[in-house]
Amino acid sequence: MDWNYLILLNTSIFALILGWIDFKTNLLPNRYVFLLFLTSILIMLGLPNRNINNVFMSLIVSLFVLLIYCAIYLISKKSFGLGDVKYSFSLSFPVTYVYGISETINLHIAAFVLGGIFAGILMIFKKVSKNHVIAFGPFMSLSYFLVIVLNL
């Protein structure tokens, strides 16, 4: 059995929950974001084939992603939420462990492309204004499923 599927199952469950909550409420609850990280690290450390070097590399990459999202948060005049910043870290951690840095980058690029296309379509059809808040968590979750689970 490939034990990495356990990490992906855990991440998939949280991605569904967090994407749905953010879609409905424009909030990413800290307790669920933290639980994604905590359960991921516990699973990784409990795996019979665990690789401590991969755990540390995942942590470093996730912290780097967190810093990029923090910069976006500050530059965007806080129209980008702190929940998205924290979720980026928690989602990057298991993805980097299982698939590596390149897939983590692809996941976040896909999230921004999907979110940008969606926002652009809404603005073209005058459904929202330029200053309208659109939840970004669902796009991170969707990109996780497209890039990681479906391998598109």
Secondary structure, 3 states (H helix, E strand, C coil): CCCHHHHHHHHHHHHHHHHHHHHHHCCCCHHHHHHHHHHHHHHHHHCCCCCHHHHHHHHHHHHHHHHHHHHHHHHCCCCCCHHHHHHHHHHHHHHHHHHCHHHHHHHHHHHHHHHHHHHHHHHHCCCCCCCCCCCCHHHHHHHHHHHHHCCC
